[in-house]
Amino acid sequence: MEELEKFIRENRKAFDTGQPPASLWKGVESALDRQADIPAREKPSAKRVSLHFVLRRVAAAAAILVIGIGIGFYMNGRNQEPDLLTLTDLSPEHAELESYYQNQVQLRTQQLVNYRQIADVQPDLEQLDEVYRELQKELEQAPKGSEVQIIQAMIDNYKAKLSILERVLERVQYTDPELSNTTGDEISI
């Protein structure tokens, strides 16, 4: 390494003023000319991708992603109803009352299903369910202290539902006593 450094120091002027020989440039030019003479199919191909092409693909992928997310949120939100207040949310006494009525309604409904008579009361029950949901919405928006009337209406809704189910059960058992004995589900009214 020392010899190379010594050579460079001694010949510094020759390095600074030296021009490449003309034959060198002629060799470069002839190599370029030979490369230009090669047919296109023999040249190595470099693929060129325009920025416009890439941006269109990215925009399309982003649009599909945004649409998919939007549909997902829409479907998820559509399947879930907002949590509305129930009697259970108000107090333990109301929770017990609501539980009792729900159990009684469920029992009577199951008996009607066993009798294959549920279709007779299904529209009425659905209508009462809708009224109950409206009462729940009213309860959420009711000013403090005025909830008593709404709570009473909710309890009355359960009573009406239970009354409808019991009347239909009485009618079924009265018109076809054999049917009531075959199911084994006796009720006390």
MOZIVEN-V844845 format. One record per residue. N is the residue number from 1. PHI is phi in whole degrees, 0 to 359 (999 if undefined). D_LAST is the distance of its C-alpha to the last C-alpha in whole Angstrom. Layout:
n=N phi=PHI d_last=D_LAST
n=N phi=PHI d_last=D_LAST
//
This chain:
n=1 phi=999 d_last=114
n=2 phi=296 d_last=116
n=3 phi=294 d_last=119
n=4 phi=295 d_last=116
n=5 phi=297 d_last=116
n=6 phi=296 d_last=120
n=7 phi=297 d_last=120
n=8 phi=294 d_last=118
n=9 phi=293 d_last=120
n=10 phi=288 d_last=123
n=11 phi=250 d_last=122
n=12 phi=302 d_last=120
n=13 phi=298 d_last=122
n=14 phi=294 d_last=122
n=15 phi=288 d_last=118
n=16 phi=286 d_last=118
n=17 phi=256 d_last=120
n=18 phi=290 d_last=120
n=19 phi=247 d_last=118
n=20 phi=295 d_last=117
n=21 phi=294 d_last=120
n=22 phi=298 d_last=119
n=23 phi=296 d_last=119
n=24 phi=296 d_last=116
n=25 phi=295 d_last=114
n=26 phi=295 d_last=116
n=27 phi=294 d_last=114
n=28 phi=294 d_last=110
n=29 phi=298 d_last=111
n=30 phi=291 d_last=112
n=31 phi=294 d_last=109
n=32 phi=292 d_last=107
n=33 phi=297 d_last=109
n=34 phi=297 d_last=108
n=35 phi=292 d_last=104
n=36 phi=290 d_last=104
n=37 phi=281 d_last=106
n=38 phi=289 d_last=103
n=39 phi=300 d_last=101
n=40 phi=299 d_last=97
n=41 phi=290 d_last=96
n=42 phi=270 d_last=97
n=43 phi=286 d_last=97
n=44 phi=294 d_last=94
n=45 phi=264 d_last=91
n=46 phi=251 d_last=89
n=47 phi=283 d_last=86
n=48 phi=247 d_last=85
n=49 phi=243 d_last=82
n=50 phi=280 d_last=82
n=51 phi=295 d_last=80
n=52 phi=299 d_last=78
n=53 phi=299 d_last=77
n=54 phi=296 d_last=75
n=55 phi=296 d_last=74
n=56 phi=297 d_last=72
n=57 phi=294 d_last=71
n=58 phi=296 d_last=69
n=59 phi=296 d_last=68
n=60 phi=295 d_last=66
n=61 phi=296 d_last=65
n=62 phi=295 d_last=63
n=63 phi=296 d_last=62
n=64 phi=297 d_last=60
n=65 phi=296 d_last=59
n=66 phi=295 d_last=58
n=67 phi=296 d_last=56
n=68 phi=298 d_last=54
n=69 phi=295 d_last=53
n=70 phi=299 d_last=52
n=71 phi=296 d_last=50
n=72 phi=299 d_last=48
n=73 phi=295 d_last=47
n=74 phi=297 d_last=46
n=75 phi=293 d_last=44
n=76 phi=294 d_last=43
n=77 phi=290 d_last=42
n=78 phi=289 d_last=40
n=79 phi=277 d_last=38
n=80 phi=250 d_last=37
n=81 phi=272 d_last=35
n=82 phi=294 d_last=36
n=83 phi=289 d_last=34
n=84 phi=257 d_last=32
n=85 phi=295 d_last=30
n=86 phi=239 d_last=27
n=87 phi=298 d_last=25
n=88 phi=299 d_last=26
n=89 phi=289 d_last=29
n=90 phi=275 d_last=29
n=91 phi=196 d_last=28
n=92 phi=298 d_last=26
n=93 phi=295 d_last=24
n=94 phi=293 d_last=23
n=95 phi=297 d_last=23
n=96 phi=295 d_last=20
n=97 phi=296 d_last=18
n=98 phi=296 d_last=19
n=99 phi=299 d_last=18
n=100 phi=300 d_last=15
n=101 phi=295 d_last=14
n=102 phi=297 d_last=16
n=103 phi=295 d_last=15
n=104 phi=296 d_last=11
n=105 phi=296 d_last=13
n=106 phi=296 d_last=15
n=107 phi=298 d_last=12
n=108 phi=294 d_last=11
n=109 phi=297 d_last=14
n=110 phi=296 d_last=15
n=111 phi=295 d_last=13
n=112 phi=294 d_last=14
n=113 phi=296 d_last=18
n=114 phi=297 d_last=18
n=115 phi=278 d_last=17
n=116 phi=61 d_last=20
n=117 phi=242 d_last=18
n=118 phi=295 d_last=18
n=119 phi=298 d_last=21
n=120 phi=295 d_last=19
n=121 phi=249 d_last=18
n=122 phi=304 d_last=21
n=123 phi=299 d_last=23
n=124 phi=295 d_last=20
n=125 phi=295 d_last=19
n=126 phi=295 d_last=23
n=127 phi=295 d_last=24
n=128 phi=294 d_last=21
n=129 phi=297 d_last=23
n=130 phi=295 d_last=26
n=131 phi=299 d_last=25
n=132 phi=297 d_last=24
n=133 phi=297 d_last=27
n=134 phi=296 d_last=29
n=135 phi=296 d_last=28
n=136 phi=297 d_last=29
n=137 phi=297 d_last=32
n=138 phi=297 d_last=32
n=139 phi=297 d_last=31
n=140 phi=294 d_last=34
n=141 phi=264 d_last=37
n=142 phi=289 d_last=35
n=143 phi=292 d_last=38
n=144 phi=305 d_last=37
n=145 phi=93 d_last=35
n=146 phi=256 d_last=34
n=147 phi=283 d_last=31
n=148 phi=301 d_last=28
n=149 phi=294 d_last=27
n=150 phi=292 d_last=27
n=151 phi=298 d_last=25
n=152 phi=296 d_last=23
n=153 phi=295 d_last=23
n=154 phi=294 d_last=22
n=155 phi=294 d_last=19
n=156 phi=299 d_last=18
n=157 phi=298 d_last=18
n=158 phi=298 d_last=16
n=159 phi=297 d_last=13
n=160 phi=295 d_last=14
n=161 phi=298 d_last=14
n=162 phi=296 d_last=11
n=163 phi=297 d_last=10
n=164 phi=300 d_last=12
n=165 phi=299 d_last=11
n=166 phi=293 d_last=7
n=167 phi=296 d_last=9
n=168 phi=293 d_last=12
n=169 phi=298 d_last=10
n=170 phi=301 d_last=9
n=171 phi=297 d_last=12
n=172 phi=296 d_last=14
n=173 phi=291 d_last=12
n=174 phi=287 d_last=13
n=175 phi=284 d_last=17
n=176 phi=220 d_last=17
n=177 phi=297 d_last=16
n=178 phi=295 d_last=18
n=179 phi=296 d_last=18
n=180 phi=292 d_last=14
n=181 phi=283 d_last=16
n=182 phi=282 d_last=19
n=183 phi=276 d_last=17
n=184 phi=81 d_last=16
n=185 phi=258 d_last=13
n=186 phi=267 d_last=10
n=187 phi=236 d_last=6
n=188 phi=250 d_last=4
n=189 phi=252 d_last=0
//
